[in-house]
């Protein structure tokens, strides 16, 4: 019985290792890192909001960029600053309601490096991703979550930078 279990384990272990390495390899197509998060302009009002918002922004960036990348290419993104849409106005509401105004548009300062399938650098840039017209866009029912403006802004940026590239 013990020998049979060990044989089964020896057969399953390589399969598990292969599956893990394939999953890790696909996750590395888009890498997101956050630099000096305590110095961000506005990533949330409370520490748990701050952490949750950064996690969501990371998933938005990975999802948006990965959907446009050709096979084998990868992008490394470093987020240098975060300024979420709106502002907390504690004097209006003590529970941290975010008030949206034109002047408080969402923006992310990023630095990214885009690598080709051969590992050579294709592009390297540092700039602000902004949506100064975030309040003038039609809201969809599915967009009413905490960071819908940031998600839309990131999707638009990824589409312009990676989906519509003409140098391929």
Sine and cosine of phi, psi and omega as CSV:
sin_phi,cos_phi,sin_psi,cos_psi,sin_omega,cos_omega
0.00,0.00,-0.71,0.71,0.00,-1.00
-0.90,0.44,-0.66,0.75,0.00,-1.00
-0.91,0.42,-0.64,0.77,0.01,-1.00
-0.89,0.45,-0.68,0.74,0.03,-1.00
-0.91,0.42,-0.65,0.76,0.03,-1.00
-0.91,0.40,-0.62,0.79,0.04,-1.00
-0.90,0.43,-0.70,0.71,0.03,-1.00
-0.88,0.47,-0.67,0.74,0.03,-1.00
-0.90,0.44,-0.66,0.75,0.00,-1.00
-0.92,0.39,-0.45,0.89,0.06,-1.00
-0.99,0.17,-0.59,0.81,-0.04,-1.00
-0.98,0.18,-0.52,0.85,-0.07,-1.00
-0.85,0.52,-0.74,0.67,0.04,-1.00
-0.88,0.48,-0.59,0.81,0.04,-1.00
-0.90,0.44,-0.68,0.73,0.02,-1.00
-0.90,0.43,-0.67,0.74,0.02,-1.00
-0.90,0.44,-0.65,0.76,0.03,-1.00
-0.90,0.43,-0.71,0.71,0.02,-1.00
-0.89,0.47,-0.64,0.76,0.02,-1.00
-0.91,0.41,-0.67,0.74,-0.02,-1.00
-0.93,0.36,-0.59,0.81,0.06,-1.00
-0.91,0.41,-0.68,0.74,0.02,-1.00
-0.90,0.43,-0.67,0.74,0.01,-1.00
-0.92,0.40,-0.61,0.79,0.00,-1.00
-0.90,0.43,-0.67,0.74,-0.01,-1.00
-0.94,0.33,-0.50,0.87,0.03,-1.00
-0.94,0.34,-0.39,0.92,-0.08,-1.00
-1.00,0.06,0.07,1.00,0.03,-1.00
-0.91,0.41,-0.56,0.83,0.07,-1.00
-0.76,-0.64,0.90,-0.44,0.03,-1.00
-0.95,-0.32,0.74,-0.68,0.02,-1.00
-0.84,-0.54,0.76,-0.65,0.06,-1.00
-0.78,-0.62,0.56,-0.83,0.02,-1.00
-0.93,-0.36,0.80,-0.60,-0.04,-1.00
-0.97,-0.23,0.73,-0.69,0.09,-1.00
0.70,0.71,0.86,0.50,-0.09,-1.00
-0.89,0.46,-0.42,0.91,0.01,-1.00
-0.95,0.31,-0.19,0.98,-0.01,-1.00
-0.97,-0.23,0.09,1.00,-0.01,-1.00
-0.91,0.42,0.54,-0.84,-0.02,-1.00
-0.87,0.49,-0.79,0.62,-0.02,-1.00
-0.33,-0.94,0.99,-0.12,0.06,-1.00
-0.94,-0.33,0.08,1.00,0.00,-1.00
0.55,-0.83,0.36,-0.93,-0.09,-1.00
-0.99,0.13,-0.59,0.81,-0.04,-1.00
-0.88,-0.47,0.37,-0.93,0.00,-1.00
-0.82,0.57,-0.65,0.76,-0.01,-1.00
-0.94,0.34,-0.55,0.83,0.09,-1.00
-0.91,0.41,-0.68,0.74,0.01,-1.00
-0.83,0.56,-0.78,0.63,-0.02,-1.00
-0.90,0.43,-0.71,0.70,0.00,-1.00
-0.89,0.45,-0.67,0.74,0.00,-1.00
-0.90,0.43,-0.66,0.75,0.03,-1.00
-0.91,0.41,-0.62,0.78,0.07,-1.00
-0.88,0.47,-0.68,0.73,-0.01,-1.00
-0.93,0.37,-0.66,0.75,0.04,-1.00
-0.88,0.48,-0.64,0.77,0.05,-1.00
-0.87,0.49,-0.72,0.70,-0.01,-1.00
-0.92,0.40,-0.59,0.81,0.06,-1.00
-0.89,0.46,-0.72,0.69,-0.01,-1.00
-0.89,0.46,-0.73,0.69,-0.01,-1.00
-0.88,0.48,-0.75,0.66,-0.04,-1.00
-0.88,0.47,-0.73,0.69,-0.07,-1.00
-0.93,0.37,-0.70,0.71,-0.05,-1.00
-0.96,0.28,-0.68,0.73,-0.04,-1.00
-0.88,0.47,-0.56,0.83,-0.02,-1.00
-0.92,0.40,-0.32,0.95,-0.04,-1.00
-0.97,-0.24,-0.26,0.97,-0.11,-0.99
-0.97,0.23,0.75,-0.66,0.14,-0.99
-0.92,0.40,0.35,-0.94,-0.01,-1.00
-0.84,0.55,0.72,-0.69,0.06,-1.00
1.00,-0.05,-0.38,0.93,0.01,-1.00
-0.99,0.14,0.42,-0.91,0.05,-1.00
-0.58,-0.81,0.34,-0.94,-0.02,-1.00
-0.71,-0.70,0.73,-0.68,0.10,-0.99
-0.94,-0.34,0.86,-0.51,-0.05,-1.00
-0.90,-0.43,0.73,-0.68,0.13,-0.99
-0.88,-0.47,0.84,-0.54,0.02,-1.00
-1.00,0.01,0.87,-0.49,-0.08,-1.00
-0.99,-0.13,-0.46,0.89,0.04,-1.00
-0.40,-0.92,0.50,-0.87,0.03,-1.00
-0.75,-0.66,0.74,-0.67,0.11,-0.99
-0.68,-0.74,0.99,-0.16,-0.07,-1.00
-0.94,0.34,0.35,-0.94,0.03,-1.00
-0.89,0.45,0.65,-0.76,0.05,-1.00
0.99,0.15,-0.03,-1.00,0.00,-1.00
-0.61,-0.79,0.52,-0.85,0.15,-0.99
-0.99,0.16,0.78,-0.63,0.05,-1.00
-0.86,-0.51,1.00,0.00,-0.09,-1.00
-0.88,0.47,-0.44,0.90,-0.02,-1.00
-0.96,0.27,-0.28,0.96,0.07,-1.00
-1.00,-0.03,-0.60,0.80,-0.07,-1.00
-0.44,-0.90,0.86,-0.51,-0.09,-1.00
-0.95,0.31,-0.24,0.97,-0.07,-1.00
-1.00,0.02,0.17,0.98,0.09,-1.00
0.99,0.14,0.70,0.71,0.07,-1.00
-0.98,0.20,0.74,-0.67,0.00,-1.00
-1.00,0.03,0.84,-0.54,-0.01,-1.00
-0.99,-0.14,0.80,-0.60,-0.04,-1.00
-0.99,-0.10,0.78,-0.63,0.09,-1.00
-0.66,-0.75,0.34,-0.94,0.00,-1.00
-0.82,0.57,-0.63,0.78,-0.10,-1.00
-0.97,0.25,-0.23,0.97,-0.04,-1.00
-0.97,-0.26,0.78,0.63,-0.04,-1.00
-0.96,0.29,0.44,-0.90,0.00,-1.00
-0.96,0.27,0.57,-0.82,0.06,-1.00
-0.39,-0.92,0.55,-0.83,0.07,-1.00
-0.78,-0.63,0.74,-0.67,0.14,-0.99
-0.99,-0.14,0.86,-0.52,-0.05,-1.00
-0.77,-0.64,0.32,-0.95,0.16,-0.99
-0.75,-0.66,0.79,-0.62,0.00,-1.00
-0.71,-0.71,0.45,-0.89,0.09,-1.00
-0.80,-0.60,0.79,-0.61,-0.04,-1.00
-0.95,-0.30,0.82,-0.57,-0.02,-1.00
-0.93,-0.38,0.64,-0.77,0.06,-1.00
-0.98,0.20,0.06,-1.00,-0.02,-1.00
-0.92,0.39,-0.34,0.94,0.05,-1.00
-1.00,0.06,-0.03,1.00,0.02,-1.00
1.00,-0.02,-0.14,0.99,0.03,-1.00
-0.98,0.21,0.53,-0.85,0.00,-1.00
-0.95,0.30,0.77,-0.63,0.06,-1.00
-1.00,-0.04,-0.68,0.73,-0.11,-0.99
-0.41,-0.91,0.50,-0.87,0.08,-1.00
-0.57,-0.82,0.81,-0.58,-0.05,-1.00
-0.59,-0.81,0.40,-0.92,0.17,-0.99
-0.74,-0.67,0.81,-0.58,0.04,-1.00
-0.26,-0.97,0.11,-0.99,0.06,-1.00
-1.00,-0.04,0.74,-0.68,0.20,-0.98
-1.00,-0.09,0.85,-0.53,-0.08,-1.00
-0.73,-0.69,0.41,-0.91,0.17,-0.98
-0.67,-0.74,1.00,0.08,-0.06,-1.00
-0.95,0.31,-0.26,0.97,0.00,-1.00
-0.95,-0.31,0.48,0.88,-0.13,-0.99
-0.88,0.48,-0.46,0.89,-0.01,-1.00
-1.00,0.10,-0.19,0.98,-0.05,-1.00
-0.99,-0.10,0.07,1.00,-0.02,-1.00
-0.99,-0.14,0.62,-0.78,0.00,-1.00
-0.88,0.48,0.72,-0.70,0.02,-1.00
-1.00,0.03,0.71,-0.70,0.10,-0.99
-0.98,-0.22,0.45,-0.89,-0.02,-1.00
-0.83,0.56,-0.62,0.79,-0.03,-1.00
-0.96,0.29,-0.23,0.97,-0.04,-1.00
-1.00,0.02,-0.02,1.00,-0.07,-1.00
-1.00,0.05,0.93,0.37,0.17,-0.98
-0.83,-0.55,0.03,-1.00,-0.15,-0.99
-0.87,0.49,-0.55,0.83,-0.06,-1.00
-0.84,-0.54,0.62,0.79,-0.05,-1.00
-0.90,0.44,-0.59,0.81,0.00,-1.00
-0.92,0.38,-0.66,0.75,0.02,-1.00
-0.92,0.39,-0.64,0.77,0.02,-1.00
-0.88,0.48,-0.73,0.68,0.00,-1.00
-0.89,0.46,-0.67,0.75,0.01,-1.00
-0.88,0.47,-0.70,0.72,0.00,-1.00
-0.92,0.40,-0.67,0.75,0.04,-1.00
-0.87,0.50,-0.70,0.72,-0.01,-1.00
-0.89,0.45,-0.69,0.72,0.01,-1.00
-0.88,0.47,-0.73,0.68,-0.01,-1.00
-0.88,0.47,-0.63,0.78,0.03,-1.00
-0.88,0.47,-0.72,0.70,-0.01,-1.00
-0.93,0.37,-0.64,0.77,-0.08,-1.00
-0.99,0.15,-0.60,0.80,-0.17,-0.98
-0.87,-0.50,-0.58,0.82,-0.05,-1.00
-0.98,0.19,-0.57,0.82,-0.08,-1.00
-0.98,-0.21,0.36,0.93,0.00,-1.00
-0.89,0.46,0.70,-0.72,-0.02,-1.00
-0.97,-0.23,-0.06,1.00,-0.07,-1.00
-1.00,-0.02,0.35,0.94,-0.03,-1.00
-1.00,-0.01,0.00,0.00,0.00,0.00
